[in-house]
């Protein structure tokens, strides 16, 4: 636990001089608008004055999330076209497209959607398939799968980035299962969302040698072209650490071709790398690589942190406090609820975790990049490698004074334990200026937890709202994303034949009494769909999510939520939720681009800070994160809540160029184009 002095400094930075939302849902720090054009706020008894004379800027009460502030628009948006089939081909095991993300593939400024079908269908004679939906700009999408040329690409996932520096998003397609005859590929974009494979991309020789579970683009050697880090080993394709699968580093030449430079990863270990994210954690101007490693039964699941040393990478995860944590499972009294250190172990030998999701962001508004990692952690007293495994973590960066090391503050900040945490993101969903957390959760462990008293331990989608003191309050259950109280229409009585089922219209299907169906119209219950195995099933909104992604699909200033609705049986469609709370607060959106000469077009690694008299907010440009390459919007969105109206927007480009813009020289509640080196335009 940090000292009171440090906590006060944290509160000061987190508040930034703006009013804060109290844990009880009140906002006592707002203060009244004064006649002199200032608002007064009080933090630890000290009055702070903020000039609000800028035209159009009026800090006011920040709405407190209560209930139903997200709306399910999955059907009306058009994203379910082809996402799920009631009569899938023979051999289909998982009938959905629940790996997904956002990318602006036609360059109109609105993020489009890409969805991927799941392993292991190809090994059962059902090819991979990808769905592409073009954003219409009004919250709806049009099917563009065939036109894009990506529909029938045989790969498990995509990573988007402008590999040829021509201003549009190209694609790396990764094979995530051992499949003879297939290889990873690069596809170039014609600028309008049509893709064509590159011949001689440098990945052809990797046929059946590497199995990419995730990949991330960035300019690692500062030559203004995108490079690629590939996470090769992962759990999705049944790859094990014993197979000696290694992550890879590939340098791009700006044409769509890449050269294997994995030798630059010093002492590269074999590992199951479930997720990867890139950011500059040590504030030295280059991009470092965080790898979320699975699992405690293979190599103890210790994470990797590749610190960038002029294009050569050293694993400093142990020294930085990222490899593994001293504590264990926070649900067990025998570990001191996660606070006791693992006996007889030290930083080089602490048990790691079953890592999945991974996000990098300035969670506590101090200007330095923190880490949110989601992990599956089993509370089993009798199994040491599970008992002492790391749960989901909120790793706070100590900054230069602490040597840029990380301390897990998940426990003290109130992050609830859930056994099935998989994908995780950091997002300011209500635009109050404080970053929140979101979590997808697997449902396979639900039976161990009471549906009422232990609801936070079950697989409902997690949404953790950051409070004024830096703690997190769970608001996901009532958010409108989850529907925990809707009943199942079928009796679900155990059965061996139809005669067992006495309720009207029910038949014995999959050992339970259910309502049969052949099409969706046969299912009349609320939130029901026709399962591929011939019975009506509840959509389970929003349990057992796959990965998820955030983007402001309608440009109203808040981030909307796309969630993969994976079902391990007959399938399930995906979900899209409209954000109905964030746009009521002040905000600024920045669409960042380099010139392609000094700074690559995507400008990955560009740091933008909004600096107030007493605090700072930080965002950075990145292209993907975590489990199965979740892809959030590349645009930077700053929620300003009731922070002061006088501030400076400070930009540090990847080449070291720095520029700043004073508030009042641009409008709020709009998207602006930030172009290298010093252009900020509507």
N, C-alpha and C positions, 0 to 999 in steps of 0.2 A: 504494500500500500504506500502510495506516495505521501509526502508530508503535506501538512495543511497549507504551507506556503506555496508549494507546487500546485495544489488543487485550486487555490485562489487564482494563481496565474493562468491555470487552464480555464477557469470560469471566465476570467477577463478576456482571454483570447476567443473563447467560444462565443461569448456574447458580443464581442466586437463593438461594445458601446451601445448595442441595440437592445431592445426589450426582449425578455425571454419568457418562455412558457413554463409555468410551474408544474410540478408533478401532478398536482391535484386538478389540472385542467384550467387553472386560472392564469392571469397574465398580470401580476401585480407590478411588474417592472416597467410597464408601458408609460405610465405617467400621463399627465394631461398636456395638451398642446398649449404652449404659452403665447402671450400676446406679442412677444418679441421674435417669434419665428423659430423657437427652439423647443425640442421635446426633452424632458428630463427623465432619466432612468437611474435606478439605484442598484448598485451591486456592492454588497458588503459595506453598506452605509455610505458609499461615496457617490456623489451626484456627478453625472456625466452629461455634458451638453453637446448636442449635435445640431449643426446648422441644417435647416430644412427649407432654405430659401430657394432651392433649385426649382424652376417651374415644373409643375406636373408631378413632383415627388412629395408624397404625403405618407410618411410612416404611420401606421395605425395598428389596430388590434389584429393579431395574427390568429386566424381560425384554428381552433384546437381539434384535431381529428377525433371524431366521436364514433359515428357508425355510417356505413354505406356511402363512403366517399370515393369508392370505385364502382363502376357499372360494367357489367358483362355485356360486351358488344360483339361477341364472337360470331354469331350468326349474321347480324345485320352488316358487319364490316366486310364480309365476303371471304374471310381467311380460311373457311372450312371447305372450300371447293376442292375436292380430290384429296383432302387431308385424311379421310377415313372411308373405307369401303365396307358396306354391309355384306358383300360377297367377295372377299379377297381371293386371290389365286391360291390353288392348292400348294401347300408348302409354307405358307405365310405363318409366322409365329407371332410376331408383334405387328399388328396392323395399324400403324399410324406413322406420322412424320413429326416426332417429338423432340428432335434436336433442331434448334432454330436460332435465328438472330436477325438483326437489322443491318442493312447496308444500302446506301443510296446508289443504286446501280445505273440510273439514267441521268444523274447529275442535276436533277431539278430542285435539290435542296430538301426534299422530303424522303425520309427513310423508307425503303422497301423491305419486304420480308422474304426470307429464305428458310425452308423447312427440309429436313432430311429424314428419309426412312431409316429403320434401325436394323442393326445386326440382331439375329443371324439369318435374316431372310435369304441373302444370296447363296449361302451354303445349303439352302433347301430349294434352290432352283427359282427363287423369286428375286429378280434384279433389284439393285439399289434404285431409288427414285428420289428426285428433288423437286420441290414445289417452289415457285417464285411468284410473288404477288406484288404488283406495282401499286404504289401509293397514289391514290387519286387526289390527295391533298385535303380531303374533307372528312377523314376518319374512315373511309372505305377503301377497298383494295380490289384490283382486277387481276385475274389469273394470267400470268405471263410465262408460265412454265415452259411451254413448247417454243415460244418465240425466243426465249433467252438462250436456248441451246444447252441449258444445264440440266434439263429434266432427266436425261438418261445417262448422265456421267456416272461411271461406276466407282463410287467412293463413298466413304462414310460421313464426311463433313467437309465444309469449305472454310477457308480463311480469306478474307478480302483485304486488298491493299493495292495501291497504285504502283505496280512493279516496274512499269516502263515510263513513269513520270510524265504521262500525257494528260493527267487531270481527271481520270476516271478510275473506278474500282475494278481491279482484276482479281483473279481467283487462284488460290492453291487448293487442290482437291486431294484429300488424304485417304489412303486405304488403311482401315483400322483392324483388319482381320487378315490372317494368312490366306491369300487367294492367288494361286498360280496364274500368271499371264497378265495380271493387272499391276499398275504402278501409280505412284503419285503423279500429278500433272499440274501444269500451269495453263490457265486460260486467260486470254487478253480480251478486254472489253472494247467495243467500238465506240463507246461514249453514249450509246443509247440502250445499253443493257443486253446486247447480243455478244455472245462469247465464242471464241475459237481457240482450240488447243494450240499450244506452242510445240513445235517439233524441235527436239534438242534442248529441252528445258534443264537437263542435268539430273532429272529424277528418274529417267527411264531405267537406269541400271539398278535401281533400288527395288525392282520387282521381287516380291516375296522375301525381302531381306529385312525390311523395317515395317513397323505397324504404327502409323501415326494416329494417336488418340487425340491430339490437339496440336496447334501450331500458332505462332504469332509473328507478325511482320513488324520490323523496326529497322532503323538505320543504326546498326551496332558499331560500325567503323567510321561513321561520319563522312561518307563519300557521296552523300545526297541521293543514294539509291537504297531501296528497301532490301533487307536481308530477312532470313527466316530461321526461327528456332522451332524445331520439331520435337514434340514430346512423343517418343516412340512406344514405350511400354505403358499399358494402361489396363484397367480391369474390364472394359467393355467387350473386348475381343477374346477374353480368356487367356491373355498373355500373363505369364508368371515371371517372377524375378529370376527363377532358375534358367530361363531361356536366354539370359544374358543379352537383353535388348537395351540399347543405349540411345539416349537423346542425341539429336544432331543439330549442327549449326551450318547454315548455307548462306553464302554471300552472293547477292545479286549483282548483275552487271548492267542493269538498266534496260535490258531488252526482253526480259522474261526468262533468261537463263541464269542458272545458279551453280556455284561451285561448292563442293563439300569442304568445309573448313572446321569440321568437328574436332580436329586436333587442337583447336584453340580453346576447347573446354578442358582445362587441366584436371587430370585424374578423374575423368568422367566415369561415374559408377553406373552399373546396370540398375535399373529401378523401374517401378510402375508409376509413371508420371501421369497423373489424372488431370492435372490442370496447370496452366502456365499464364503468367502475366508479366508485363514489362513496365518498369518505371524507374525513375532516378531517386533511389531511396537515400543516397548519401550526398545528394545535392552538389555533385561535382560536374554536372553538365552532360554526362553520358548515361546510357540506358542499361540498367541491370535486369537480371532475369530471375524471377521467383518461380519455383517448381513445387507444386503440391503433390506429395508422394504418398502412395498407398503401398503397403499396409503393414500392420504389426506382425504378421506371420511371415513376411518376406523382407529381411533386412531391417526390421524394426521400424520401418516407415518414417525415416528421418528425411525432412524436407531439404531442398537444395536452394541456395542463393548464390547465383553466379554474379560476382562483382566484376564489372567491366573495367579492364585496365588497358585502354587504347586498343580495343578489339580482341584482347586475350582475356579469358575469363577464369577466375579463381573462385572455388566454392568456399564462401565465408559464413555459411549458415550457422555453424556452431558458435563462432565468435559473436555473431550478430544476434543470437538468441532466437533464430528462426528454425533451426533443425528439429528441435524437440523441446518440450517443456518439462520442468521439474515435477509438476503435479500430475495427478491422474484423473480418472473419471469423476466429474463433479456431482454425480448422483449417489455416490457411495460414501457412507459415514467413515468407512475404513481408510479412505484417502483424505479425510478431513474435508470432504466435499470438494476435492480437487485442489486444496490449498497445501496439503502436506507434501514434502518432497519424496520422490521415489527412493526407498531406502537402499543404501549401498551403491548408489549411482551418482554420476556427475554429468556435466554438460555434454561430454562426448559419448555418454552411454545411456542417457535417459531414453525411455521408450518414446517413439514418435507416434504416428497416428495413421488412420485410414483416410488420408486427405482426398478431397474432391475439389470443391469450388475454391476460387482464389480471386481476390480483388485488391487493388492498390489505390488508396485515396487518402486525403488528409482528413481523417475522421474527427480529430479534435481541434481543427482550425488553428494550428500553430505554425503552419507553413511547411511541415515535413510529412512525407508520405508514410502512411500506416498500412497495415495489412489486415484483411478480413479473410479467414480461411474456414471453410465448412468441412466437417469430417463426420464420418460414422464412428461412434464410440459406444462400445457395449459395456454396460454396468455389470460385470461379472466378477464377484469377489474371488472365486476359485481359479480364475485364469489370469495370471499376472500380466501377460502381454496385453490383455484387454482391460484389466483393472487400471493399469497405469498408462493406457493410451490417451493421446491428446483428443479433447473434444473440439468443437468449433471454437475459434480463437479470435479475439480482438487484440491485435498486436500493435501497441503504440510505440512510435519511433521517438527515441530520446533526443534526437537532434544532435548538433555538433558537440554540445556540452557532455553528452553521454556516449559519444563515439558512434552515433547512429545505430544503437542497439535497440532491440525490441523487447517489450515487457507485455505479457498477456494480462489484459485488464478486463477480459470478458466476464469473469466472475463478479468483480466488484461493480461493474457497470450494469449488471442485471441481465446479461444474455442468458435466456433459459436453456437448460439442457434438453436436447431432443436426440434420440438415438439415431434417427435416419436423416440427418442433415446432409444434403448433397450439394446443390449449386447455391452460390451466395453472391450478392452484389451490394455495393454501397451507393446510395441514392438519396437525394433530398426530395422526397416525394411531395412534401407540402410547401416547399420553397420558403421555409422559415430560416434558412441560412445554416442549419445544422444537418449533417449527413446522417442518414438512417441506414438500416440494414434490411435486406430481404433474403429469404431462404426458401429453396425448394426442399421437400422432404419425402423420403421413401416410406411407403406404408407397411413394409413387411414386418415392422416391430410393433405395430399398433396394439396387438392383442395383449401385450405386456402392461398396458397402461389404461387406467380407468378413463372412459370417454368424457367424464365430467370433471372429476377432481384433478385429473392429470392431463387436461386437454392440451397444455403447452408441450407435453411430451409426445403427442400424437402427430400425424403427418399433415396437419393443416398448413397451408402456406404461411410462412412466417414474415411478419413485417414489424420491425422494431424501431419505434420512434424515439429519436434522441431528445432528451430533456435538457433543461438549462444547466444542470449540474454534470452533464456528460453521461448520465445513466440512460438505459434504454427501457422503454415501456412497450410491452407487446400490444399492438393494436390490430393485428392481422385477423383475428377471429371475427371482429365486428366491422371490418373494413369494407365489406361487399365483395371481396375476393373469395372469401370462404362462405359456404352455406352449411354450417354444422348441424342445424336443427331440422333439416328437411328429412322426412321419412321415406323409406323404401316402400313402394306400392306392393311388391310381392311379399308373401309370407315367409319365404326362404326356409320353409320346413324341410328337414332332411327327408330324402325319399329314395326309393329303389325303382319305382314305376309310377305311372300316372295315377293309379288307383289310390296312392298314398296322398295325393293332393286333393283336398276337399274344398278349397277356396275356388270360387267361380272363375273360370277361364285359365286356371293354372295347370301347367304340365310339369312333369319331372324332367328337368333339364340341368345337366351338370350336377346331379345329386341333390338338387334343391327344387322346391316348388316355385316356379316362376311363370311370368306371362310370356308366351311365345310370340315371335315376330318374324317377319320377312323384310319389312321396310320400316322406316322411321314413323310412318303414319300409323302403324299398329301400336305404337307406344304413346299412350294418352296421359301418362303421369307427368307432372312438372319436372323439368330437367332430366327427362329420360331420353335414351337413344337406343337404337336396335343394335345390340352387340353382334359381332360377327359369328358368334356361336348360337345365334337364333333365339335370344331372349332379351326382353326389355331390361335395361340396366340404368341405374342412376349415374349421372355424370360425375358424381363425387367432386363437385366444385368446392375447394380446389385442393383435394388430397392428392397424394402420390404424384407430385409434379416431377417432370424431367428438368432440363435446364430452363432458364428464363432470361428475358432481356427487356431493357427499358429504352423508350424513345418517345419523343413528343410527336406523335403521328399526325396531329392536326395543327401543330404550331400555335397552340393556345397558351404555351408557356409552362406547361407541366408535363411530367414524364408518365407515359402510359405503359402498361405492363403486358407483355406477351409471355405465355407460359406453355411449355410442352406438357401435354396431358397423357403421358405414357401409361399404358396398361399392359401388364405382362401376359395377359391372356389373349382375348380376341381383338383388343385394340380400343382406341379412344381418341377423339378429336382434340385439337389444341384450343387454347383460350386467349382472348384479348380483352383486357379491362381498360376502360377509359378513366382517367384521373379527373375527379370532379372537385378537388380541393386546392391543388397547387396554383392554379391560374388566378386565384383571388388575391394572391400575394404579389409583391413586386418581384421582377425577375429580369435577367438579361441573357440572351442566347448568343453564342459566338460560333460561327462556322469558320474554322481556321484552315488556311492553306498556305503552303510554301510556294516559291517561285520556280521550283524544279531545277535551279542552278546552285544557289547557295544553301537552300533548304528544300528537301524533297516535298513533293506536292501534298502528301498527307500530313506533313509536319508533325509526325509522331514524336512525342517527347516534349513538345512545346508546353511550357508551364505558363499558366495565366493566373495571376493573383489579384484579387480585389482587396486593396489595403485601406483600412479605416484608421482613424487616429489611434485606436486602442485594440486593433485586431486585424486578422487577415483570413480570407477564404482562398483556397487553392484548388485548381482543377488542372488536369494534364491531358493531352491528346493521346489516346491509345486506341487500338483497333479490335482487340478481343481479350477475353479473360476466361480463366477457369475451366470447369468441366465441359467437355465436348465443344469447346470454342463458343461459349456464349458471346454474342455480339450485341453490345449496346450501341446507341447512337454515338457517332464520332463527334457530333456537335457538343460544345460545352455549355451547360445551363447553370447559371448562378441564381439561386433563390436568395432574395434580399430581405424578405420579411419586413421587420421594422428596424432594420439596421439603419445607421445614419445615411443621409442623402449626399453627404460630402465624402468622396473617396477617390482613389486612383486605381485605374486598371493597369497593372504592370505585366509586361510580357517578356519572357526569356525564350528566344528561339533556340533550336538545336545547335546552331553555329555560334551561340554565345551572344548574339545581338540582343540588346535590351531596349525596350521602348515603353513609354507609359502614356496614358490618356486620362485627362482629368474629367471627373463627373461634371455633367452639364454640357459637355461637348458632343453628347450623343443621347439618344432617348432610351428610356427603360421600357419594359414590356414589349420588346421586339427582338427579332433576330438581326444581328449585325455580321458583316463579313470582315473578318480579321485576316489581312493579307500581308505576307512578308514584303518589306520589313516594317512598315509603319502606317498601313492603311486600315482604317476602321470606318466602314461605310454601311448604309442601310442595305 
